[in-house]
């Protein structure tokens, strides 16, 4: 089915543009999966066609998403965030096309999201304050709907506001990588079936980013810095992707049963088990980054 979808999208340029715009328009209502699809279609075009067409397709998706946002909540930072989320995967797709390294794109995406998060904390005098009014409105709406909220609301809002930028950055990284991986998978289904799996199983942060992540966790544990706590969200997300790659590598090597791999994916989409599964995958990814012998076959 996915091969047929990829073939249909790439047969006529207007099909990719229409599909990207349609998904972009729905991305505000359902970021998952429509935002991922809106970014994946331009990645597919970038890998199978030329950069101008791919960027044009991304522009149609961004224009549709921005038009919907302007009608509902005309906030500059939301518009800028949507444009970045849609264009980042296609830029990574062009990098993949030129370098041939999916792992390089993975590392660049992680570094880019971390740099954007750092820029937010450097530019805004009080990053957490941006979320206070919105969170207070959410709690008031919940109370108006009859939901009982116990505890100190101001303290609750302060805690949530402190973690919102990190959670948003982690979500952005998931969307960008999801779009890149889906678009790349579609392209390999048409041109070289099986290649994406081999490349994905080689995902690794590497020594340099691994050292940075280790120092980040140590510093975040001993510090009360909101920036370090936010960066830790990004690190956990990146490591969970590597942990999932390690799970696929174990399955390919016969060390993990296919049923267990399927169970991991099921647990990732079940709300009650999602956070625990991500944590376990992040720990697995952290260990994989340091314990897998250099040069081991993927």
C-alpha positions in Angstrom: 0.0 0.0 0.0 2.7 2.5 0.9 4.6 1.7 -2.3 1.4 2.5 -4.2 1.0 5.8 -2.3 4.6 6.8 -3.0 4.2 6.0 -6.7 1.0 7.9 -7.0 2.5 11.0 -5.3 5.5 11.1 -7.6 3.7 10.4 -10.9 2.4 14.0 -11.2 3.8 17.1 -9.4 0.4 18.4 -8.6 -0.5 15.3 -6.7 2.4 15.8 -4.2 1.5 19.5 -3.9 -2.2 18.7 -3.3 -1.5 16.0 -0.7 1.0 18.2 1.1 -1.4 21.1 1.2 -4.2 18.9 2.4 -2.1 17.5 5.2 -0.8 20.9 6.1 -4.3 22.3 6.4 -5.2 19.5 8.9 -1.9 19.7 10.8 -3.2 22.1 13.4 -6.1 19.9 14.3 -4.1 16.7 14.3 -0.4 17.3 14.4 0.1 13.5 14.5 -0.1 12.2 11.8 -0.9 15.1 9.4 2.1 17.3 10.2 4.4 14.3 9.7 2.7 13.6 6.3 2.9 17.2 5.3 6.7 17.1 5.8 7.1 13.5 4.4 5.7 14.3 0.9 8.3 17.0 0.2 11.0 14.7 1.4 9.9 12.0 -1.1 9.9 14.6 -3.9 13.3 15.8 -2.9 14.8 12.3 -3.0 13.1 11.4 -6.3 13.1 14.7 -8.1 14.8 18.1 -7.8 15.2 20.6 -5.0 13.0 23.3 -6.6 10.0 21.1 -6.9 10.5 19.7 -3.4 10.7 23.2 -1.9 7.6 24.3 -3.9 5.6 21.3 -2.5 6.8 22.2 1.0 5.7 25.8 0.4 2.1 24.6 -0.5 2.0 22.6 2.7 3.2 25.6 4.7 0.8 28.0 3.0 -2.2 25.8 3.8 -1.1 25.3 7.4 -0.4 29.1 7.9 -3.8 30.0 6.3 -5.6 27.8 8.8 -3.6 29.1 11.8 -4.3 32.7 10.8 -8.0 32.0 10.8 -7.9 30.4 14.3 -5.0 31.9 16.2 -2.9 34.5 14.3 0.2 34.3 16.5 3.6 35.0 14.8 5.4 32.3 16.8 2.9 29.6 15.9 3.2 30.5 12.2 7.0 30.5 12.4 7.0 27.2 14.1 4.7 25.6 11.5 6.9 26.8 8.7 10.0 25.5 10.3 8.4 22.1 11.0 7.4 21.7 7.4 10.6 23.0 5.8 13.1 21.2 8.1 12.4 17.7 6.9 12.8 18.6 3.2 16.0 20.4 3.9 17.2 17.3 5.7 16.0 15.3 2.7 18.2 17.4 0.4 21.1 16.8 2.8 20.4 13.1 2.7 20.3 13.2 -1.1 23.7 14.9 -1.2 25.4 13.0 1.6 23.8 9.6 1.4 23.9 9.4 5.3 20.6 9.1 7.2 22.6 9.1 10.4 24.1 12.5 9.6 20.6 13.8 9.0 19.6 12.4 12.4 22.5 14.1 14.1 21.9 17.4 12.3 18.2 17.3 13.3 19.0 16.8 17.0 21.7 19.5 17.0 19.3 21.9 15.1 16.4 21.5 17.6 18.8 21.9 20.5 20.2 25.1 18.9 16.7 26.5 18.4 15.8 25.7 22.0 19.0 27.5 23.2 18.1 30.5 21.0 14.7 30.7 22.6 16.2 30.8 26.1 18.8 33.4 25.0 16.3 35.7 23.3 13.4 35.6 25.7 14.0 37.2 29.2 11.7 34.7 30.8 10.8 31.8 28.5 8.5 30.1 31.0 6.4 33.3 31.3 5.2 32.9 27.7 3.1 29.8 28.8 1.6 31.0 32.1 -1.5 32.8 30.7 -2.2 29.9 28.3 -1.8 27.3 31.0 -4.0 29.3 33.4 -6.7 29.5 30.6 -6.5 25.7 30.1 -7.0 25.1 33.9 -9.9 27.5 33.9 -11.5 25.7 30.9 -11.0 22.4 32.7 -12.7 23.7 35.8 -15.6 25.2 33.8 -16.1 21.8 32.1 -16.6 20.2 35.6 -13.1 18.6 36.0 -11.9 18.8 39.6 -8.4 20.2 39.9 -6.8 19.8 43.3 -3.6 21.3 44.7 -1.9 24.6 44.3 -2.8 25.8 40.8 -0.1 28.5 40.7 2.6 26.0 41.6 1.2 23.6 39.0 1.3 26.3 36.3 4.8 27.2 37.3 6.0 23.6 36.9 4.3 23.1 33.6 5.5 26.4 32.2 9.1 25.5 33.0 8.8 22.2 31.0 6.7 23.4 28.1 9.6 24.6 25.8 11.4 21.3 26.3 8.2 19.3 25.6 7.5 21.4 22.5 11.1 20.9 21.3 10.8 17.1 21.8 7.6 17.0 19.9 9.2 19.1 17.1 12.1 16.7 16.9 9.7 13.7 16.7 7.7 15.4 13.9 10.8 16.3 11.9 12.4 12.9 12.2 9.1 11.2 11.5 8.6 13.1 8.3 12.2 12.5 7.2 12.0 8.7 8.0 8.6 8.3 6.3 9.6 10.2 3.2 12.8 8.3 2.9 11.1 4.9 3.4 8.6 5.8 0.6 11.5 6.6 -1.7 13.4 3.4 -0.9 10.2 1.3 -1.5 10.2 2.6 -5.1 14.0 2.6 -5.8 15.7 0.2 -3.4 13.4 -1.9 -1.1 15.0 -2.8 2.2 17.7 0.0 2.1 15.8 2.2 4.6 15.7 -0.5 7.2 19.5 -1.1 7.0 20.2 2.6 7.3 17.8 3.1 10.1 19.4 0.4 12.1 22.6 2.3 12.0 21.2 5.4 13.7 23.5 6.6 16.5 24.3 9.9 18.2 28.0 9.1 18.0 30.8 9.9 20.5 30.7 13.7 20.3 26.9 14.1 20.8 27.0 11.2 23.2 29.5 13.0 25.4 27.4 16.2 25.2 24.3 14.3 26.2 26.0 12.6 29.1 27.3 15.9 30.5 23.9 17.4 29.9 22.2 14.8 32.1 24.8 15.2 34.8 24.4 19.0 34.8 20.6 18.9 34.7 20.6 16.5 37.7 22.6 18.9 39.8 21.2 22.2 38.4 17.8 23.9 38.6 18.3 25.4 35.1 15.2 25.5 32.9 17.4 25.4 29.8 19.1 22.2 30.9 15.8 20.6 31.8 14.4 21.6 28.4 17.5 20.3 26.5 17.1 17.0 28.5 13.7 16.5 26.8 15.4 16.7 23.4 18.2 14.3 24.5 15.7 11.8 25.8 13.7 11.9 22.5 16.9 11.5 20.4 18.0 8.6 22.5 14.6 6.9 22.3 15.0 7.0 18.5 18.4 5.4 18.8 16.9 2.8 21.2 14.2 2.0 18.7 16.9 1.6 16.1 18.8 -0.7 18.5 15.6 -2.8 18.9 15.3 -3.2 15.1 19.0 -4.1 15.0 18.5 -6.8 17.7 15.5 -8.1 15.8 17.5 -8.3 12.5 20.3 -10.1 14.4 17.9 -12.6 15.8 18.3 -11.4 19.4 14.8 -9.9 19.7 11.5 -11.7 18.8 9.3 -10.0 16.2 6.5 -10.0 18.7 8.5 -8.0 21.2 9.3 -5.4 18.6 5.6 -5.1 17.7 4.8 -4.8 21.4 7.2 -1.8 21.6 5.3 0.0 18.9 1.9 -0.8 20.5 3.2 0.5 23.9 4.4 3.7 22.1 0.9 4.7 21.0 -0.9 3.8 24.2 -1.1 6.9 26.3 -0.7 5.1 29.7 2.4 3.3 28.6 4.0 5.8 26.2 6.1 7.7 28.7 7.5 4.6 30.3 8.3 3.0 26.9 10.1 6.2 25.7 12.1 6.2 28.9 13.1 2.5 28.5 14.0 3.1 24.8 16.1 6.2 25.8 18.0 4.1 28.3 18.5 1.4 25.7 19.7 4.1 23.2 22.1 5.6 25.7 23.6 2.2 26.5 23.8 1.4 22.8 25.7 4.6 22.0 28.5 3.6 24.4 28.4 -0.2 24.6 28.1 -1.2 20.9 31.6 -2.0 19.6 32.8 0.4 17.0 32.4 -0.9 13.5 29.8 -3.5 14.5 27.6 -4.4 11.6 24.2 -2.9 11.7 
